Amino acid sequence: MTPQWPVPNEGELSDGVERVTDTPPGQGGRWRRWRRLAVGAVAALVALVVVGHVGGGWYFASVLNDRALSAERRREALVPHYSVEVRAVTAGTVSLRKLGDERLARNGRFGLVWDGGWGIIGDVLQEDSDGTVVRQFEHVGGEALQAGAPAALDPAVYAGDPLVGLGIDFKHILFDGEPGEFPAWFVPGTSSTWFILVHGNGMTPRDGLRILPTPVSAGLPTLVVTYRGSEGAPKAPDDRLTYGKQEWHDLEAAVQYALDHGARSVVLEGMSMGGAVVVAFLLESPLASRASGVILDAPMLDLARTVEHQAANESVPLVGLPPPGSLVRVVEWLARVRFGVDWGYTNYLSRAKELATPILLIHGTRDDSVPLATSMDLARLRPDLVRDFYTVEGAGHLEAWNLDPGEYERRLRAFLGAVVPAE
């Protein structure tokens, strides 16, 4: 016969000890109702956070694609956006109202473009409380600048090509790469070391014009190259930028062109994303040993940290605050799934120990595009290779030359003198 175990009465433990309860009659159901409401509220909050992260992540991943990954969008962005108002033009000066472009208040040398013409502005001579600045001005070409005209600041400074912008004779050449033929500018020289300049994301070879006079004056044959996705160059299969993972092959093709045409060694300069392309080439190419030196100007050394750096300047729609770290991680995951971003590969600092080429490292302290901290990490990780770490106080992204052309050129000449092999 199955034994019948006694069932404890309410308020009594199974060992016979009386349980003390102080819940008044009728309140147990009320507590259960509040507990259900609390659990439901927490569940709703969790669902809201998940939906917000997925929706916000999708939105910001699309923004990332437009601003950084889609080569088509980056080519479209090359059209000037007139954000500067011309107040007055006199002999040798121009009065400009900033309209949100804080670069107008920085001393230095910048280009100024307007519909049908271009010029160069110099240091600030006067700044008014309403945001108007008076700067040195030189009209270089095209239609005359008139008061009231909309204009745009141009960090590339010089217009056109080496001949139009600088009066330097050059040749248009094509070099063969995996996806096809790549256009480049070639300036002949007398040295057996060639200088190869690689522009950044959303830029063109014209951005290299401000650097060009220094290697040319040193007698180095110079190539200003393009890579897949650049304006006028072959496209990647999905027409997206990979921050060096694919583009290093195109730089390798340019180096091979130089070697086939008499170069015994090369010096490479990479600007922003171009820095990532240069570093990827140094890590991957069998021709890396032919590089006697590299110049990295605001280089993109870790794509994930660059995105996180830029996220601090974004605002979540309807909230008005920067995206939290958890949302940024969702964005990175979605960018990998949707667009194939290889975050691990584009962390070049993780492979810094594999580098073997002397480096001139340049970065502005107010860079809101690529974090200065990544260049600082490279200098810390490879002090044996970073021969000169030139930080420019107050310079934004790729503005080191603009704020002090003379010092930039002096350091570049000194570096070339140290790494270019004797003839």
Secondary structure, DSSP 4 states (H G I P E B T S, - for coil): ----PPPPPTTB-TTSPBPP--PPTTHHHHHHHHHHHHHHHHHHHHHHHHHHHHHHHHHHHHHHIIIIIBHHHHHHTTS----EEEEEEETTEEEEE-TT-GGGGS-S-EEEEETTEEEEEEEEEEE-TTSEEEEEEEEEEESPP-TT-EEEEETT-S-SSIIIII----EEEEEEETTEEEEEEEE--S-SEEEEEE--TT--GGGGTTTTHHHHHTT--EEEE--TTSTTSPPPTT-B--TTTTTHHHHHHHHHHHHHTT-SEEEEEEETHHHHHHHHHHHH-TTGGGEEEEEEES---BHHHHHHHHHTT---TTT-SPPPHHHHHHHHHHHHHHH---TTTTBGGGGGGG--S-EEEEEETT-SSS-HHHHHHHHHH-TTTEEEEEEETT--TT-HHHH-HHHHHHHHHHHHHHHSPP-
